[in-house]
Amino acid sequence: MCTSPNAEQIRLWNELAGPRWARLEQTLDAQFASYATAILRAAAPRAAEHAIDVGCGSGALSAMLAECVGPTGSVLGVDVSEPLLERARARLGGLRHVSFATADAQEFEFEPGRRDLVCSRFGVMFFADPSAAFRNLLGALRRGGRISFMCWDELKNNDWARVPFEIALQFVPPPPPKPAGTPGPFSMSDPERTRSVLEAAGFENIVIQRLDEPLRVGGGVGVAEAVELFLEIGPGAAVLREAEALPLDRVRQALEAALAGYERPEKGVEMGASAWLVSGQRA
């Protein structure tokens, strides 16, 4: 039995979400590619630096970091999801300067003061205790080491998540409300709370920038493919998973009707998205 403070997230990302994300690896990497690029632009990784990729998933950002730091540097990818890490190891197993750990970054015993950079593409919103997690990550950084990560803005500002969620609520009861900061994709949507958590952990020179840009669902898929994707991932899929005797044909029809208005010629389904790009450094 898992006794980690993040036990529920560990179960989720090994039994439910992780296998789905691993199967959809290429589609989701294409969908979130621009965010990984923005993280690297802010982080400015250099040759021979040593980086950590938090919530590395199947290794898309780890691969980009590995190219930047080169063989004289190193990248450590950390994730709780063994299904996703299997994909990451298969993808980057031939690179001697890249390694992966099946671990919770909130508790993992990083080598103190060795790393130059901590990055994450939507992997830091799932900590049971964000303050403890960021203190632990700070301890892994050398003095002057940097952090750069992406986290989602509020659900209401993310059509790609909000619309399928509202469609799902036409067929299932709404989930019970959760306290602010409960682990999940929108737990760090309040930039002032995020700043406070980072400052309390010991980070300084914190910069939080809103990134509003259309999200090309699946990297540019059409309505039919977008419907199937939203039945697999996102807050809408999460509540649908809890339903019994779900009328899937009717759910698909409702999603198709809603997404039709977001389809763009030669771009596929393109929906509003809003995220925070957060940067800082150890004093």
N, C-alpha and C positions, 0 to 999 in steps of 0.2 A: 504493500500500500504506500502511495506517495505521500510523504509528510511535508513537502515543500510548501512555503506560503503561497506559491503559484500552482498548487496541485490541480485546481480546476482548469487553468489554462494549459497545463501540461497534458491533461487528459484530452482536452479539446483538440490540441494541435497534433496529438498522436493518433487519436481514434476517429476524429470527424473531419476537422478542417484540413489538417496536414495532408492526408491522403488525397483529398480533392485538389488542393493547391499543387501537389506534386504531379498529379495527372494533367493539370492545366498549366503546367510550368511555362511553356513557350507563349501561350496566349496572355498570361498575366504579366510575364516579363515585358512583352510588347506593350501592354496597357500602361505599365508604370515606368517605361523607359525614360521618359522626359524627367521624371522626378529623380531618378538615379543620377542623371546628368547634372541636374541642379545641385544635388548634394556634393558631387565631386567639384563642381565649379566653386562652391563655397568652401569646401574643405581644402582644396589645392594640395592634394597629396603629392609628395616629391620622391624622387629616386632614393632608395636606401632607407625610407621611413618604415616604421612598424605600426600596422593598423589593426583595429578590431572592427568587425562587422557584427553588430548586435541584431539578433533576430534575422540571421543571414538567409534563412529559407533555403532555396535551391541554389543560391550562390551567384545570382546575377550581379549584385553590387560587389561581392567579393572578387569576381573576375575582373571587374573594372579597376578596383583598387590594386589587384595584383599586377595589372599591366602598368599602372602608374608608378608603383614603388619598385618594380623590377626585381630580379633575382637577388640583389643585395639587400632588399627589404624583406618584409614578411606581412602576411595577412592571416589573422585568426578569426574564423567565422564561428559564432556561438548561437545556438538555437536549441529550443526544447524539443523540436519535432524531428524524430528519427526518420520518418518518411521523407521529409524535405532534405534532411542532411544526406540521405542516401543519394538523392539526385545531385546535391552539391559535390559530394565526393566523386561521383561518376563524371561530373563535368570538369572538375579541376584536380582530380587525383594525380595527374601527371606533373603537377607543378610542385617542386620541392619547397618553395617558399610560401605555400598556402596550406593551412591545416584547419581542421574543424573539430569542435567539441560539442557533444550532446550535453548541454548544461543550461542552467538558468543564470543569465548574466547578473541577476540580483544577488546570487550567492556564490558564483564561481570564484575560485581562488586564483585570480590573475597574478602574474608575476608583478610585484609592486614597482611602479615608476619606470617601466620599460617601454611603454607604447607612446608613439607620437600622435596618434589619431584614433578617435572613436567615431564611427559612422553608423547610420542605420536608415534603411528605407522602410518606414512604417513598421518598425519592430520594437519600439520603446513604449508602446501604449498598453502593454499587457502585463505590467508589473503590479503585483499586489501591494508593494510598498515602493513607489517611485523614488522617494527620498533615499531609501536604503540602496536602491539600485544605482542611482547616479553617484552616490558616495563611493560605492564599490568601483564603478567605472572611473571615477576621478582618481582613485588609488592606483589604477593601472597605468595612468598617464604620467609621463615625466613632467617636470615643471615647464610650463609654457605649452604643454600638449593641448591639442584642439579636439573639439567635439562638433559634429555637424550631423543633423538628422532631420527627417521629415515626419510630420504627424498631421493627421487630418483636422481640419476646422469642423465646426458643428455639422451635424447631420442635415439641418435645414439648408445649409449652403452647399451641399453636395448632391446634386440631382441624381448622379449615377447610383447613389445609395438610397436616397430618400424616395425616389419614384418606385423602385421595386418593393421597398418596405411598405409604402402606402398601398400598393396593389395587394401585397400579402395580407394586410389588415382587412381587406374586403372579404377574406376567406377564413381568417383565424382571429381569435381574440388578441388584443394587444398584450405584450409581455408586461409583467409588473414593473413599475418604475424602479430604477437602481440609483443608489446614492452617487453624487458627483464624484468622479475619479475612479469609479469601479472599472477594473481592467476591461478593455475592449477598444475597438477601433477609434472611438471618439473621446477616450478618457483624457486626452491632453488637448482638447479643443479650446480651452481657455488659456490664452497666451500669458496672462498675468500669473495664473497659477503655475504654468510651466516655468516662467521666469523665477518665481519664488522657490520652486523645488530645486532648480539648478543653482541658484544663489546659496540656498541652505546647504547644498552638497559641497560647495566650495568653488564653483565655476565663476568666472568673471568675464567682462567684455561680452556680455550676452547680447546677441542680435537676433530678433525674431521678425521674419518677413513673411507677409502673406503672399502666397502664390495662387492666383486665380487664373485658370486656363481650362479650356475644354478638354475633357478626357475622352480619348478615342477608345471606346469600349472594345476590349479584346485586341487592341492595336489597330482596329479598323474593320471589324466584322459587321455584317448586316443584321437586320432585325431578328431573323430566326436564330442565328448563332448567339446574339446578345441575350435573347430570352433564355436559352439553355444555360448560358453562363450565369445569369442572375438566379437561376434555380439551383445553382451549385454554391455560389459564394455571395457574401454580403449580408447585411442585416435582414433583408427580405427572406433569403434562403434560410437564415438562422431560425426565424420564427416559423417558417413553413415546416422545418424538420420536426418541430414539436407537435404538429397536427396529426390527427388520425383521420383516415378515410378522406384524404384531400382530393378535391375534384381537379386533378392536374390539367385536364383539357381546358377547363374554364379559366384556370390560373394563366395558362399559356395564352389564351385568347386575350385576356385582359392586359397582360404584359405586352403582347404584340401591338395592341391598339395604343397603349401608352407610349411605346418606344417608337412607333412609326413617325411621330412628330419630331424625333431627334435624328432621323437618318439624313445624312448629307451626301450629295453626289460625290463619288470617288473618295469619300472619307469614312463611310460606314456610319454607325451610330455614335454620335458625339454629344456628350452631356456635360453640364456644368460641374465643375469641381473646384474645391478650395482647400488648400493645405498650408501649413506653417513650416517654413524652413528655419531651423533653429541652429545657431552657432554660438560657440563660446570657447573658453580655454581655462586650463588650470593656472592658478596664480604662479 
